[in-house]
Every structure is written in C-alpha cells, then in structure tokens.
Amino acid sequence: MSLQDDLHAVRRSLDELTRKVERLEQQAGRRPAAGPRTGSAPPDPARMVTVPDTPYDSSLWTDSDDEGLGARDRRAP
C-alpha cells in the first residue's frame, strides 16, 4: 500500500468516525441534528476568569522546589 492509499484510508476512517460520533450525540440528545461543524461556540462569559497582569507575591514561592530540578539543598542521585 502506498502512502497516498494510507492517507485516503485514514481520511475515510476519520470521516466515518465523525459521522458515528455525531449520530451518537444526536441520539443522546446532546445537540440537534445539524450540518457539518464550521467552528466552536463562543466562550460563556459567566465561566471566564480574569487573570491579573500584576506579578505574584514572591513569598508564595519561598519553600517551593524548582520544577524538574528538585530541592535546592539536595543533590541528584
């Protein structure tokens, strides 16, 4: 089988999987029957969290280890 044949087979399988998932979602009543999806729904403003641009208080990190490096006062085995 050539690479092109493999790509076509993968695309057919993906299309079939998409159709089956949409059919299951319709049967479960999660969304009404519709055409192909063109994008995602806009975010719900009630669920959005504002993150301030101000720096965090450095005292929050005084006893923390460096990510992936371990504790400062110990050596790696």
N, CA, C and O atoms as a DFTB+ gen file, in Angstrom:
308 C
 N C O
     1  1       0.839      -1.175       0.000
     2  2       0.000       0.000       0.000
     3  2       0.886       1.242       0.000
     4  3       1.865       1.311       0.744
     5  1       0.547       2.211      -0.825
     6  2       1.346       3.428      -0.900
     7  2       0.929       4.401       0.203
     8  3      -0.100       4.222       0.856
     9  1       1.733       5.412       0.390
    10  2       1.436       6.437       1.384
    11  2       0.124       7.132       1.053
    12  3      -0.661       7.444       1.949
    13  1      -0.115       7.373      -0.226
    14  2      -1.356       8.024      -0.655
    15  2      -2.563       7.162      -0.315
    16  3      -3.586       7.677       0.137
    17  1      -2.452       5.850      -0.529
    18  2      -3.541       4.935      -0.178
    19  2      -3.786       4.938       1.323
    20  3      -4.932       4.917       1.773
    21  1      -2.706       4.963       2.095
    22  2      -2.837       5.009       3.550
    23  2      -3.550       6.284       3.992
    24  3      -4.418       6.243       4.863
    25  1      -3.186       7.409       3.394
    26  2      -3.822       8.676       3.743
    27  2      -5.306       8.676       3.412
    28  3      -6.119       9.182       4.187
    29  1      -5.660       8.115       2.271
    30  2      -7.077       8.023       1.902
    31  2      -7.836       7.119       2.877
    32  3      -8.962       7.432       3.264
    33  1      -7.234       6.024       3.266
    34  2      -7.886       5.111       4.210
    35  2      -8.080       5.778       5.567
    36  3      -9.123       5.620       6.200
    37  1      -7.077       6.518       6.006
    38  2      -7.194       7.224       7.282
    39  2      -8.289       8.274       7.192
    40  3      -9.080       8.420       8.124
    41  1      -8.347       9.004       6.092
    42  2      -9.375      10.048       5.923
    43  2     -10.768       9.438       5.925
    44  3     -11.677       9.981       6.554
    45  1     -10.953       8.309       5.226
    46  2     -12.261       7.637       5.220
    47  2     -12.640       7.188       6.621
    48  3     -13.788       7.346       7.037
    49  1     -11.682       6.630       7.351
    50  2     -11.956       6.179       8.716
    51  2     -12.315       7.353       9.618
    52  3     -13.226       7.251      10.441
    53  1     -11.607       8.459       9.468
    54  2     -11.892       9.644      10.267
    55  2     -13.269      10.210       9.950
    56  3     -14.004      10.597      10.859
    57  1     -13.623      10.262       8.676
    58  2     -14.954      10.737       8.290
    59  2     -16.046       9.842       8.857
    60  3     -17.068      10.329       9.343
    61  1     -15.827       8.534       8.794
    62  2     -16.802       7.590       9.334
    63  2     -16.930       7.747      10.847
    64  3     -18.038       7.720      11.383
    65  1     -15.815       7.909      11.530
    66  2     -15.841       8.113      12.973
    67  2     -16.583       9.397      13.322
    68  3     -17.367       9.416      14.271
    69  1     -16.352      10.461      12.576
    70  2     -17.039      11.730      12.817
    71  2     -18.543      11.561      12.652
    72  3     -19.315      12.051      13.476
    73  1     -18.962      10.878      11.605
    74  2     -20.401      10.647      11.388
    75  2     -21.011       9.837      12.525
    76  3     -22.114      10.138      12.980
    77  1     -20.298       8.807      12.986
    78  2     -20.831       7.976      14.063
    79  2     -20.924       8.737      15.380
    80  3     -21.888       8.569      16.127
    81  1     -19.931       9.570      15.668
    82  2     -19.973      10.366      16.893
    83  2     -21.133      11.351      16.832
    84  3     -21.855      11.512      17.816
    85  1     -21.325      12.018      15.684
    86  2     -22.444      12.941      15.543
    87  2     -23.772      12.224      15.720
    88  3     -24.687      12.758      16.347
    89  1     -23.887      11.017      15.173
    90  2     -25.120      10.249      15.316
    91  2     -25.355       9.883      16.783
    92  3     -26.485       9.970      17.263
    93  1     -24.309       9.478      17.496
    94  2     -24.448       9.164      18.918
    95  2     -24.846      10.390      19.727
    96  3     -25.678      10.294      20.630
    97  1     -24.252      11.557      19.408
    98  2     -24.617      12.779      20.119
    99  2     -26.079      13.133      19.882
   100  3     -26.764      13.585      20.799
   101  1     -26.563      12.933      18.659
   102  2     -27.957      13.212      18.351
   103  2     -28.869      12.263      19.112
   104  3     -29.895      12.682      19.648
   105  1     -28.502      10.987      19.164
   106  2     -29.310      10.005      19.880
   107  2     -29.334      10.286      21.377
   108  3     -30.337      10.034      22.045
   109  1     -28.240      10.804      21.899
   110  2     -28.181      11.117      23.323
   111  2     -28.880      12.438      23.627
   112  3     -29.074      12.776      24.795
   113  1     -29.255      13.179      22.610
   114  2     -29.964      14.433      22.816
   115  2     -29.066      15.579      23.229
   116  3     -29.542      16.583      23.758
   117  1     -27.793      15.443      22.995
   118  2     -26.873      16.496      23.413
   119  2     -26.857      17.663      22.452
   120  3     -26.573      18.794      22.847
   121  1     -27.156      17.400      21.201
   122  2     -27.233      18.514      20.263
   123  2     -28.168      18.128      19.133
   124  3     -28.280      16.953      18.785
   125  1     -28.826      19.096      18.572
   126  2     -29.771      18.795      17.495
   127  2     -29.041      18.415      16.207
   128  3     -27.860      18.710      16.024
   129  1     -29.776      17.760      15.337
   130  2     -29.209      17.404      14.050
   131  2     -28.876      18.681      13.298
   132  3     -29.689      19.603      13.226
   133  1     -27.681      18.726      12.742
   134  2     -27.235      19.909      12.022
   135  2     -26.251      19.498      10.956
   136  3     -25.854      18.336      10.873
   137  1     -25.864      20.452      10.147
   138  2     -24.875      20.206       9.106
   139  2     -23.500      20.088       9.726
   140  3     -23.359      20.020      10.947
   141  1     -22.499      20.066       8.887
   142  2     -21.130      19.951       9.396
   143  2     -20.767      21.139      10.279
   144  3     -21.248      22.255      10.080
   145  1     -19.928      20.879      11.237
   146  2     -19.494      21.941      12.139
   147  2     -18.553      22.882      11.402
   148  3     -17.691      22.451      10.635
   149  1     -18.735      24.185      11.650
   150  2     -17.870      25.160      10.999
   151  2     -16.940      25.823      11.993
   152  3     -16.020      26.529      11.579
   153  1     -17.137      25.631      13.270
   154  2     -16.292      26.258      14.275
   155  2     -16.832      25.938      15.657
   156  3     -17.816      25.213      15.804
   157  1     -16.190      26.479      16.644
   158  2     -16.635      26.211      18.000
   159  2     -17.534      27.341      18.473
   160  3     -17.512      28.443      17.926
   161  1     -18.317      27.052      19.486
   162  2     -19.212      28.044      20.061
   163  2     -18.396      29.077      20.828
   164  3     -17.319      28.759      21.333
   165  1     -18.892      30.310      20.922
   166  2     -18.161      31.327      21.676
   167  2     -18.121      30.961      23.157
   168  3     -19.021      30.283      23.653
   169  1     -17.088      31.402      23.861
   170  2     -16.985      31.059      25.283
   171  2     -18.099      31.715      26.093
   172  3     -18.586      32.791      25.747
   173  1     -18.487      31.057      27.163
   174  2     -19.518      31.575      28.061
   175  2     -18.867      32.573      29.013
   176  3     -18.014      32.182      29.810
   177  1     -19.245      33.855      28.954
   178  2     -18.613      34.863      29.811
   179  2     -18.783      34.579      31.303
   180  3     -17.958      35.010      32.109
   181  1     -19.828      33.870      31.675
   182  2     -20.048      33.569      33.090
   183  2     -19.002      32.604      33.626
   184  3     -18.766      32.566      34.833
   185  1     -18.366      31.820      32.752
   186  2     -17.373      30.837      33.192
   187  2     -15.942      31.335      33.035
   188  3     -15.000      30.631      33.399
   189  1     -15.767      32.537      32.501
   190  2     -14.422      33.069      32.272
   191  2     -13.861      33.661      33.569
   192  3     -14.598      34.251      34.358
   193  1     -12.579      33.500      33.775
   194  2     -11.893      34.010      34.962
   195  2     -10.853      35.026      34.498
   196  3     -10.061      34.751      33.597
   197  1     -10.866      36.188      35.116
   198  2      -9.892      37.212      34.777
   199  2      -8.611      36.961      35.550
   200  3      -8.636      36.776      36.767
   201  1      -7.486      36.955      34.836
   202  2      -6.180      36.758      35.457
   203  2      -5.465      38.102      35.425
   204  3      -5.248      38.658      34.348
   205  1      -5.094      38.635      36.590
   206  2      -4.468      39.951      36.609
   207  2      -3.065      39.921      36.003
   208  3      -2.391      38.890      36.011
   209  1      -2.644      41.064      35.483
   210  2      -1.310      41.189      34.896
   211  2      -0.244      41.508      35.935
   212  3       0.947      41.484      35.625
   213  1      -0.653      41.803      37.155
   214  2       0.310      42.153      38.193
   215  2       1.100      40.914      38.602
   216  3       0.563      39.807      38.582
   217  1       2.372      41.087      38.973
   218  2       3.187      39.932      39.371
   219  2       2.678      39.328      40.688
   220  3       2.106      40.020      41.531
   221  1       2.902      38.035      40.832
   222  2       2.543      37.354      42.072
   223  2       3.494      37.775      43.191
   224  3       4.617      38.210      42.938
   225  1       3.037      37.642      44.397
   226  2       3.872      37.912      45.565
   227  2       4.965      36.841      45.616
   228  3       4.652      35.651      45.643
   229  1       6.235      37.240      45.631
   230  2       7.339      36.279      45.595
   231  2       7.388      35.401      46.843
   232  3       8.010      34.339      46.809
   233  1       6.756      35.808      47.937
   234  2       6.749      34.973      49.142
   235  2       5.942      33.688      48.935
   236  3       6.070      32.747      49.719
   237  1       5.121      33.641      47.898
   238  2       4.367      32.416      47.598
   239  2       5.302      31.278      47.195
   240  3       4.940      30.109      47.325
   241  1       6.487      31.604      46.713
   242  2       7.387      30.602      46.153
   243  2       8.601      30.328      47.037
   244  3       9.519      29.641      46.589
   245  1       8.649      30.826      48.256
   246  2       9.851      30.692      49.074
   247  2      10.212      29.244      49.394
   248  3      11.400      28.923      49.400
   249  1       9.279      28.372      49.654
   250  2       9.581      26.988      50.020
   251  2       9.371      25.999      48.873
   252  3       9.326      24.789      49.099
   253  1       9.245      26.495      47.673
   254  2       8.964      25.602      46.546
   255  2      10.256      25.057      45.943
   256  3      11.316      25.673      46.046
   257  1      10.147      23.906      45.321
   258  2      11.268      23.314      44.596
   259  2      11.246      23.829      43.165
   260  3      10.190      24.194      42.648
   261  1      12.400      23.860      42.531
   262  2      12.446      24.226      41.120
   263  2      11.851      23.071      40.326
   264  3      12.234      21.916      40.512
   265  1      10.924      23.386      39.452
   266  2      10.222      22.368      38.675
   267  2      11.210      21.516      37.895
   268  3      11.960      22.027      37.063
   269  1      11.209      20.236      38.161
   270  2      12.060      19.304      37.440
   271  2      13.491      19.247      37.932
   272  3      14.256      18.390      37.489
   273  1      13.878      20.141      38.840
   274  2      15.253      20.159      39.311
   275  2      15.385      19.637      40.735
   276  3      16.491      19.330      41.180
   277  1      14.292      19.536      41.441
   278  2      14.330      19.061      42.819
   279  2      14.622      20.189      43.795
   280  3      14.609      21.363      43.425
   281  1      14.879      19.830      45.022
   282  2      15.125      20.819      46.066
   283  2      16.499      21.458      45.879
   284  3      17.421      20.820      45.371
   285  1      16.631      22.704      46.284
   286  2      17.888      23.444      46.106
   287  2      19.002      22.910      46.976
   288  3      20.166      22.964      46.580
   289  1      18.680      22.395      48.153
   290  2      19.729      21.992      49.091
   291  2      20.103      20.512      48.988
   292  3      20.858      20.012      49.821
   293  1      19.587      19.806      47.978
   294  2      19.889      18.376      47.813
   295  2      20.501      18.132      46.446
   296  3      20.267      18.890      45.504
   297  1      21.287      17.070      46.345
   298  2      21.881      16.692      45.066
   299  2      21.112      15.531      44.467
   300  3      20.483      14.743      45.173
   301  1      21.175      15.447      43.178
   302  2      20.519      14.340      42.475
   303  2      21.330      13.070      42.712
   304  3      22.553      13.133      42.831
   305  1      20.665      11.925      42.781
   306  2      21.393      10.657      42.999
   307  2      22.263      10.287      41.827
   308  3      22.934       9.255      41.858
